[in-house]
Amino acid sequence: MEGPLIQVRYDRQAVEAIEKSLAAIPNALRRIAPSALNRTTSWTRVRVKRQLAAELAWKQAKANALMVIDRATATKLNSQLQVANRVIPVGQFASQAAGGVTAIFPSGQSRSYLHAFMATMPGGHTGGFLRYRWAKRGSYEKNGLGRIRREWRTSPTTGRRYKTELPIYEVRERAHVVLDLEFLKPLAAQGLARLDVELADRIKALVLGKMKSRRGRQAA
């Protein structure tokens, strides 16, 4: 399933401690909390993206596909970042072994895929693959194998056109098998400290704005 594998959440509980101190300012919490929560979540997202990209040897933009953000609003004082349990190609962690392919993942887990083989596609993508006769329907759907369609190609040596022998399927695994997410625990703690900074900045701006407004009325 592609539900959340793990999430980092910042919610009302993290900001309600300041609500009493701002009681004199109407709707103060709803005015400052959403932006503080969302900026903290964005700060967390950048660091999670860097870590995932490093683990998977991906460009950082590609790692965005593994993350889902739910932002705070004035009526919903919580925001969260989820790392989705999506499928990831095993190729960069795999090597050819007798009878198949073996992969060792950043999580420390390993998997062997009987009858699989390593190959580089015409577009330059290298991965672990299974032919149709080994990738039975129930098996490749369960394990998230991505199908590569049968196609016509031209032999670089003879110049003759030929059709690929069989449809093949790329071997993939869910994120919970591949990723090492231990870095999220200390990062969540750092995020709460960052939220305090964001809230303090907004409280300062709100209070200064209130003081300037009073001075303007008194001068008038």
C-alpha positions in Angstrom: 0.0 0.0 0.0 1.1 3.6 -0.6 -0.1 5.1 2.7 2.2 7.1 4.9 5.3 5.2 6.0 6.2 7.8 8.6 5.2 11.3 9.4 6.5 14.4 11.1 3.6 16.5 12.6 3.5 19.9 14.1 0.1 20.7 15.7 -1.9 23.0 18.0 -0.4 21.3 21.1 3.0 22.8 20.1 1.6 26.3 19.9 -1.2 26.5 22.4 1.2 27.4 25.2 1.6 30.9 23.8 -2.2 31.5 23.4 -2.6 33.0 26.9 0.3 35.4 26.5 -1.4 36.8 23.4 -4.9 37.0 24.9 -5.0 40.8 24.5 -4.6 40.6 20.7 -7.8 39.3 18.9 -7.3 36.0 17.0 -3.5 36.3 17.6 -2.9 32.5 17.5 -4.8 32.0 14.2 -2.9 35.0 12.7 0.6 33.7 13.5 0.4 29.9 14.0 -0.5 28.7 10.4 2.5 30.5 8.8 4.9 29.4 11.6 3.7 25.8 11.3 3.9 25.8 7.5 7.4 27.3 7.4 8.6 24.7 9.9 7.2 21.9 7.8 8.9 23.4 4.7 12.2 23.6 6.7 11.7 19.9 7.6 10.9 19.0 4.0 14.1 20.4 2.7 16.2 18.3 5.1 14.2 15.1 4.5 14.5 15.6 0.8 18.3 15.9 1.0 18.6 12.8 3.1 16.3 10.7 0.9 18.1 11.9 -2.2 21.5 10.9 -0.6 20.2 7.4 0.3 18.7 6.7 -3.1 21.4 8.4 -5.2 18.6 10.6 -6.7 18.4 14.2 -7.6 16.6 16.1 -4.9 13.7 17.0 -7.1 13.0 13.3 -7.7 12.8 12.7 -3.9 9.8 15.0 -3.8 7.7 12.1 -5.2 8.1 10.3 -1.9 6.8 13.1 0.3 3.3 14.5 0.9 2.7 17.8 2.8 -0.6 18.7 4.6 -0.4 22.5 5.4 -2.0 24.4 8.3 -4.7 27.0 7.9 -6.5 29.4 10.2 -9.1 26.8 10.9 -6.7 23.8 11.1 -3.7 24.5 13.3 -1.6 21.5 12.3 0.7 20.7 9.5 2.6 17.5 8.7 5.0 15.9 6.3 4.6 12.3 5.3 7.1 9.9 3.7 4.8 7.7 1.5 5.4 4.0 1.3 5.8 4.0 -2.5 7.7 1.6 -4.7 11.4 2.3 -5.4 13.5 0.5 -8.1 16.1 -1.8 -6.6 18.7 -1.4 -9.4 21.1 1.0 -7.7 21.3 -1.4 -4.7 21.5 -4.6 -6.7 24.1 -6.9 -8.2 24.0 -10.0 -10.3 24.3 -13.3 -8.4 24.0 -16.9 -9.3 20.4 -17.6 -10.3 19.2 -14.0 -9.9 19.8 -10.6 -8.4 20.6 -9.7 -4.8 20.0 -6.2 -3.3 21.2 -4.7 -0.1 19.3 -1.6 1.0 20.2 1.5 3.1 17.7 0.2 5.7 20.1 -2.8 6.3 17.6 -5.2 4.8 18.5 -7.4 1.8 16.4 -9.3 -0.8 17.2 -11.9 -3.4 15.1 -12.1 -6.6 15.3 -15.5 -8.2 15.6 -15.5 -12.1 16.1 -11.7 -12.1 18.9 -10.1 -14.2 20.6 -6.8 -14.3 20.3 -4.8 -17.6 20.7 -1.3 -19.0 17.8 0.0 -21.1 18.4 1.9 -24.3 17.6 5.1 -22.4 20.5 4.5 -20.0 18.5 3.3 -17.0 20.1 0.3 -15.2 17.9 -1.9 -13.1 17.0 -5.4 -12.0 14.4 -7.1 -14.2 12.2 -10.2 -14.5 10.9 -11.8 -17.7 7.2 -12.4 -18.0 7.4 -16.1 -17.4 8.9 -15.5 -14.0 7.0 -12.4 -13.0 3.6 -14.0 -12.5 0.7 -11.6 -12.3 0.0 -11.9 -8.6 3.7 -11.7 -7.8 4.6 -8.6 -9.7 1.5 -6.7 -8.6 2.2 -7.6 -4.9 5.9 -6.6 -5.1 5.3 -3.5 -7.3 7.1 -4.5 -10.4 6.9 -2.0 -13.2 6.2 -3.4 -16.7 8.3 -2.5 -19.7 6.4 -3.2 -22.9 7.6 -5.3 -25.8 9.0 -3.2 -28.6 10.9 -3.1 -31.8 14.6 -2.3 -31.8 17.4 -2.1 -34.3 20.5 -4.2 -33.9 23.6 -1.9 -33.7 25.8 -4.6 -35.3 23.5 -6.0 -38.2 21.1 -3.1 -38.6 18.2 -5.5 -38.6 15.0 -4.7 -36.7 13.9 -7.2 -34.1 11.2 -7.4 -31.4 12.3 -7.8 -27.8 12.0 -11.4 -26.7 9.4 -11.0 -24.0 7.8 -8.2 -21.9 10.0 -7.6 -18.8 9.3 -6.1 -15.5 11.5 -3.9 -13.3 11.9 -5.2 -9.7 10.8 -2.6 -7.1 10.4 -2.6 -3.4 8.3 -0.5 -1.0 10.0 2.4 0.8 9.7 0.6 4.2 12.1 -2.1 2.9 14.5 0.3 1.2 14.9 3.4 3.3 16.7 4.0 6.6 14.5 6.6 8.3 16.2 6.8 11.7 17.3 10.4 10.8 13.7 11.5 11.2 13.7 11.2 15.0 16.3 13.8 15.8 15.1 15.9 12.9 11.6 16.1 14.4 13.1 17.4 17.7 15.1 20.0 15.7 11.8 20.9 13.9 10.1 21.7 17.3 13.0 24.0 18.1 12.7 25.6 14.7 8.9 26.1 15.4 9.8 28.1 18.5 11.9 30.4 16.5 9.3 30.9 13.8 6.6 31.7 16.5 8.9 34.1 18.3 9.5 36.0 15.1 5.8 36.3 14.3 4.9 37.3 17.9 7.5 40.0 17.7 6.2 41.3 14.4 2.6 41.1 15.7 3.3 43.0 18.9 5.4 45.7 17.2 2.6 46.1 14.7 0.1 46.5 17.5 2.3 49.1 19.2 2.8 51.1 16.0 -1.0 51.0 15.5 -1.6 52.5 19.0 1.0 55.2 18.5 -0.6 56.2 15.2 -4.0 56.5 16.8 -2.5 58.5 19.7 -0.7 60.9 17.3 -4.0 61.4 15.4 
